[in-house]
C-alpha cells in the first residue's frame, strides 16, 4: 500500500491534556506582566495561538460571555477559562496568576507615583503608554473580528453592527442595548440552528 493513499493525519487544535494548576497560574501571570495597556491582547495570543487551549471561535464566545458578567472582562475570563479546564481550583489559579503580580507591582508604583508624580517627564511617559495601549486594543479587536467575518453570517454581522451603532455612535445606555441585543442574538442563533438541523 503506497503512502499516497494513506489518509492525512490532522494536528489537534488543542493540547492533548488540559494544563495543571501551576501552568494556569504561570500562564496568566505572564499575561498580566506582559499586558501593558491591557491583558486581552496577550491573553488571546497565549490561549489561542501559543498554548492552543481554545480555538479562536471558542475564545470569542467565552469573552462574549464575560462581557455580560459583572466585573472586569479579563478577570471574568480568567475565572471562566480556569474553571472550564480545571474546575474551581483552576479558576482560582488563573485568577491569582492574573492579579497577584500586577497588584504587587502597582503597590510599589503607587508609592513611587505619590512621591514623584509631579515630574513632567513621568506625565509625558504615561501619555505615550496610553497611545500604545489604544493601538494594542485596536489590533486585538481586529483579530477577534476576523473569525466572525470569515463565517460570512449576515445576521451576526447585522447584530454586531447594530450594537456598535447603538453604543458607539448613538451613545445609548449599555444596559438598555444589552436587554434588546441578548434576546435577539440568542433567538437568531436558536432559529438558525434549528433551520440547519431541519
C-alpha positions as a Markdown table, in Angstrom:
| # | Residue | x | y | z |
|---|---|---|---|---|
| 1 | Unk | 0.0 | 0.0 | 0.0 |
| 2 | Unk | 1.5 | 3.3 | -1.1 |
| 3 | Unk | 2.0 | 6.2 | 1.3 |
| 4 | Unk | 0.0 | 8.4 | -1.1 |
| 5 | Unk | -3.3 | 6.5 | -0.3 |
| 6 | Unk | -2.9 | 6.8 | 3.4 |
| 7 | Unk | -5.2 | 9.4 | 4.9 |
| 8 | Unk | -3.6 | 12.6 | 6.1 |
| 9 | Unk | -3.4 | 12.9 | 9.9 |
| 10 | Unk | -4.5 | 16.3 | 11.1 |
| 11 | Unk | -2.9 | 18.0 | 14.1 |
| 12 | Unk | -5.3 | 18.5 | 17.0 |
| 13 | Unk | -6.4 | 22.0 | 17.7 |
| 14 | Unk | -5.8 | 21.7 | 21.4 |
| 15 | Unk | -3.1 | 20.4 | 23.7 |
| 16 | Unk | -3.6 | 16.7 | 24.5 |
| 17 | Unk | -4.3 | 17.4 | 28.2 |
| 18 | Unk | -5.5 | 20.5 | 30.0 |
| 19 | Unk | -2.9 | 22.5 | 31.8 |
| 20 | Unk | -2.2 | 21.9 | 35.5 |
| 21 | Unk | -2.9 | 24.5 | 38.2 |
| 22 | Unk | 0.7 | 25.7 | 38.3 |
| 23 | Unk | 0.7 | 26.0 | 34.5 |
| 24 | Unk | -2.5 | 28.1 | 34.6 |
| 25 | Unk | -1.1 | 30.3 | 37.3 |
| 26 | Unk | 2.1 | 30.9 | 35.4 |
| 27 | Unk | 0.4 | 31.4 | 32.1 |
| 28 | Unk | -1.9 | 34.1 | 33.5 |
| 29 | Unk | 1.0 | 35.7 | 35.5 |
| 30 | Unk | 3.0 | 36.0 | 32.2 |
| 31 | Unk | -0.1 | 37.6 | 30.5 |
| 32 | Unk | -0.6 | 40.1 | 33.3 |
| 33 | Unk | 3.1 | 41.0 | 33.4 |
| 34 | Unk | 3.2 | 41.5 | 29.6 |
| 35 | Unk | -0.1 | 43.2 | 29.4 |
| 36 | Unk | 0.9 | 46.9 | 29.2 |
| 37 | Unk | -2.3 | 48.7 | 28.2 |
| 38 | Unk | -4.5 | 45.7 | 28.8 |
| 39 | Unk | -4.1 | 41.9 | 29.1 |
| 40 | Unk | -6.7 | 40.9 | 26.4 |
| 41 | Unk | -4.1 | 41.1 | 23.6 |
| 42 | Unk | -1.7 | 38.8 | 25.4 |
| 43 | Unk | -4.4 | 36.5 | 26.8 |
| 44 | Unk | -5.7 | 35.8 | 23.3 |
| 45 | Unk | -2.3 | 35.2 | 22.0 |
| 46 | Unk | -1.3 | 32.8 | 24.8 |
| 47 | Unk | -4.7 | 30.9 | 24.9 |
| 48 | Unk | -5.4 | 30.6 | 21.2 |
| 49 | Unk | -2.1 | 30.8 | 19.4 |
| 50 | Unk | 0.7 | 29.8 | 21.8 |
| 51 | Unk | -0.9 | 27.0 | 24.0 |
| 52 | Unk | -3.9 | 26.2 | 21.7 |
| 53 | Unk | -6.1 | 25.7 | 24.8 |
| 54 | Unk | -9.0 | 27.2 | 22.8 |
| 55 | Unk | -9.9 | 27.9 | 19.2 |
| 56 | Unk | -10.4 | 31.5 | 18.1 |
| 57 | Unk | -14.2 | 31.0 | 18.0 |
| 58 | Unk | -14.3 | 29.5 | 21.5 |
| 59 | Unk | -12.2 | 32.4 | 22.8 |
| 60 | Unk | -14.6 | 34.9 | 21.2 |
| 61 | Unk | -17.6 | 33.0 | 22.7 |
| 62 | Unk | -16.1 | 32.9 | 26.2 |
| 63 | Unk | -15.0 | 36.5 | 26.1 |
| 64 | Unk | -18.6 | 37.5 | 24.9 |
| 65 | Unk | -20.0 | 35.7 | 28.0 |
| 66 | Unk | -17.5 | 37.6 | 30.2 |
| 67 | Unk | -18.9 | 40.9 | 28.8 |
| 68 | Unk | -22.3 | 40.1 | 30.3 |
| 69 | Unk | -21.0 | 39.2 | 33.7 |
| 70 | Unk | -20.4 | 41.9 | 36.3 |
| 71 | Unk | -16.8 | 43.0 | 36.8 |
| 72 | Unk | -13.7 | 43.5 | 34.6 |
| 73 | Unk | -13.9 | 41.3 | 31.5 |
| 74 | Unk | -10.4 | 39.9 | 31.6 |
| 75 | Unk | -10.8 | 38.9 | 35.3 |
| 76 | Unk | -14.1 | 37.2 | 34.4 |
| 77 | Unk | -12.2 | 35.5 | 31.5 |
| 78 | Unk | -9.5 | 34.1 | 33.9 |
| 79 | Unk | -12.2 | 32.7 | 36.2 |
| 80 | Unk | -14.3 | 31.2 | 33.4 |
| 81 | Unk | -11.4 | 29.8 | 31.5 |
| 82 | Unk | -9.6 | 28.3 | 34.5 |
| 83 | Unk | -12.9 | 26.8 | 35.8 |
| 84 | Unk | -13.6 | 25.3 | 32.4 |
| 85 | Unk | -10.3 | 23.5 | 32.3 |
| 86 | Unk | -9.7 | 22.6 | 36.0 |
| 87 | Unk | -12.8 | 23.4 | 37.9 |
| 88 | Unk | -13.0 | 25.9 | 40.8 |
| 89 | Unk | -9.3 | 25.3 | 41.6 |
| 90 | Unk | -8.4 | 26.2 | 38.0 |
| 91 | Unk | -10.4 | 29.4 | 38.2 |
| 92 | Unk | -8.7 | 30.4 | 41.4 |
| 93 | Unk | -5.2 | 29.6 | 39.9 |
| 94 | Unk | -5.9 | 31.6 | 36.8 |
| 95 | Unk | -7.4 | 34.5 | 38.8 |
| 96 | Unk | -4.4 | 34.6 | 41.2 |
| 97 | Unk | -1.9 | 34.5 | 38.4 |
| 98 | Unk | -3.7 | 37.3 | 36.6 |
| 99 | Unk | -4.0 | 39.6 | 39.7 |
| 100 | Unk | -1.2 | 38.8 | 42.1 |
| 101 | Unk | 1.9 | 40.0 | 40.1 |
| 102 | Unk | 0.4 | 43.3 | 38.9 |
| 103 | Unk | -1.1 | 44.0 | 42.3 |
| 104 | Unk | 2.4 | 43.8 | 43.9 |
| 105 | Unk | 3.9 | 45.9 | 41.1 |
| 106 | Unk | 1.2 | 48.6 | 41.3 |
| 107 | Unk | 1.5 | 48.9 | 45.1 |
| 108 | Unk | 5.2 | 49.7 | 44.6 |
| 109 | Unk | 4.5 | 52.1 | 41.7 |
| 110 | Unk | 1.7 | 53.8 | 43.6 |
| 111 | Unk | 4.1 | 54.7 | 46.4 |
| 112 | Unk | 6.6 | 55.9 | 43.8 |
| 113 | Unk | 4.0 | 58.0 | 42.0 |
| 114 | Unk | 2.8 | 59.6 | 45.2 |
| 115 | Unk | 6.4 | 60.8 | 45.7 |
| 116 | Unk | 7.4 | 61.7 | 42.1 |
| 117 | Unk | 4.0 | 62.1 | 40.3 |
| 118 | Unk | 4.5 | 65.8 | 39.6 |
| 119 | Unk | 7.5 | 65.3 | 37.3 |
| 120 | Unk | 6.8 | 66.4 | 33.8 |
| 121 | Unk | 8.8 | 63.5 | 32.3 |
| 122 | Unk | 6.6 | 61.0 | 34.1 |
| 123 | Unk | 3.4 | 62.5 | 32.8 |
| 124 | Unk | 4.7 | 62.5 | 29.2 |
| 125 | Unk | 5.8 | 58.9 | 29.5 |
| 126 | Unk | 2.3 | 57.9 | 30.7 |
| 127 | Unk | 0.7 | 59.8 | 27.7 |
| 128 | Unk | 2.9 | 57.7 | 25.4 |
| 129 | Unk | 2.0 | 54.5 | 27.0 |
| 130 | Unk | -1.7 | 55.3 | 26.7 |
| 131 | Unk | -1.3 | 55.7 | 22.9 |
| 132 | Unk | 0.4 | 52.3 | 22.7 |
| 133 | Unk | -2.4 | 50.8 | 24.7 |
| 134 | Unk | -5.0 | 52.1 | 22.2 |
| 135 | Unk | -3.0 | 50.5 | 19.4 |
| 136 | Unk | -2.9 | 47.2 | 21.1 |
| 137 | Unk | -6.6 | 47.2 | 21.7 |
| 138 | Unk | -7.4 | 48.0 | 18.1 |
| 139 | Unk | -5.1 | 45.2 | 17.0 |
| 140 | Unk | -6.8 | 42.6 | 19.2 |
| 141 | Unk | -10.3 | 43.7 | 18.2 |
| 142 | Unk | -9.3 | 43.2 | 14.6 |
| 143 | Unk | -8.0 | 39.7 | 15.3 |
| 144 | Unk | -11.1 | 38.8 | 17.3 |
| 145 | Unk | -13.4 | 40.1 | 14.5 |
| 146 | Unk | -11.6 | 38.1 | 11.7 |
| 147 | Unk | -13.2 | 34.7 | 12.6 |
| 148 | Unk | -16.7 | 36.3 | 12.6 |
| 149 | Unk | -16.1 | 37.9 | 9.2 |
| 150 | Unk | -14.9 | 34.6 | 7.8 |
| 151 | Unk | -18.2 | 32.9 | 8.6 |
| 152 | Unk | -20.0 | 35.4 | 6.4 |
| 153 | Unk | -23.1 | 35.1 | 8.6 |
| 154 | Unk | -25.1 | 38.2 | 7.6 |
| 155 | Unk | -27.4 | 38.1 | 10.6 |
| 156 | Unk | -24.4 | 38.0 | 13.1 |
| 157 | Unk | -22.8 | 40.9 | 11.2 |
| 158 | Unk | -26.0 | 42.9 | 11.3 |
| 159 | Unk | -26.4 | 42.3 | 15.0 |
| 160 | Unk | -22.7 | 43.3 | 15.6 |
| 161 | Unk | -23.1 | 46.4 | 13.5 |
| 162 | Unk | -26.4 | 47.3 | 15.3 |
| 163 | Unk | -24.8 | 47.1 | 18.8 |
| 164 | Unk | -21.8 | 49.1 | 17.6 |
| 165 | Unk | -24.1 | 51.8 | 16.2 |
| 166 | Unk | -26.3 | 51.9 | 19.3 |
| 167 | Unk | -23.5 | 52.1 | 21.8 |
| 168 | Unk | -20.6 | 53.6 | 19.8 |
| 169 | Unk | -22.4 | 56.2 | 17.7 |
| 170 | Unk | -25.8 | 56.9 | 19.2 |
| 171 | Unk | -24.4 | 56.6 | 22.8 |
| 172 | Unk | -27.4 | 54.7 | 24.0 |
| 173 | Unk | -27.1 | 53.2 | 27.6 |
| 174 | Unk | -25.3 | 49.9 | 27.6 |
| 175 | Unk | -27.9 | 48.0 | 29.8 |
| 176 | Unk | -30.8 | 49.0 | 27.5 |
| 177 | Unk | -28.9 | 47.9 | 24.4 |
| 178 | Unk | -28.0 | 44.6 | 26.1 |
| 179 | Unk | -31.6 | 44.0 | 27.1 |
| 180 | Unk | -32.5 | 44.1 | 23.4 |
| 181 | Unk | -29.4 | 42.6 | 21.8 |
| 182 | Unk | -29.1 | 39.5 | 24.0 |
| 183 | Unk | -32.6 | 38.1 | 23.4 |
| 184 | Unk | -32.3 | 39.0 | 19.7 |
| 185 | Unk | -28.9 | 37.2 | 19.3 |
| 186 | Unk | -30.0 | 34.1 | 21.3 |
| 187 | Unk | -33.2 | 33.9 | 19.3 |
| 188 | Unk | -31.5 | 34.3 | 16.0 |
| 189 | Unk | -28.9 | 31.7 | 16.8 |
| 190 | Unk | -31.6 | 29.2 | 18.0 |
| 191 | Unk | -33.7 | 29.8 | 14.9 |
| 192 | Unk | -30.7 | 29.4 | 12.5 |
| 193 | Unk | -29.5 | 26.2 | 14.2 |
| 194 | Unk | -33.0 | 24.7 | 14.1 |
| 195 | Unk | -33.2 | 25.6 | 10.4 |
| 196 | Unk | -29.8 | 24.0 | 9.7 |
| 197 | Unk | -30.8 | 20.8 | 11.6 |
| 198 | Unk | -34.1 | 20.5 | 9.8 |
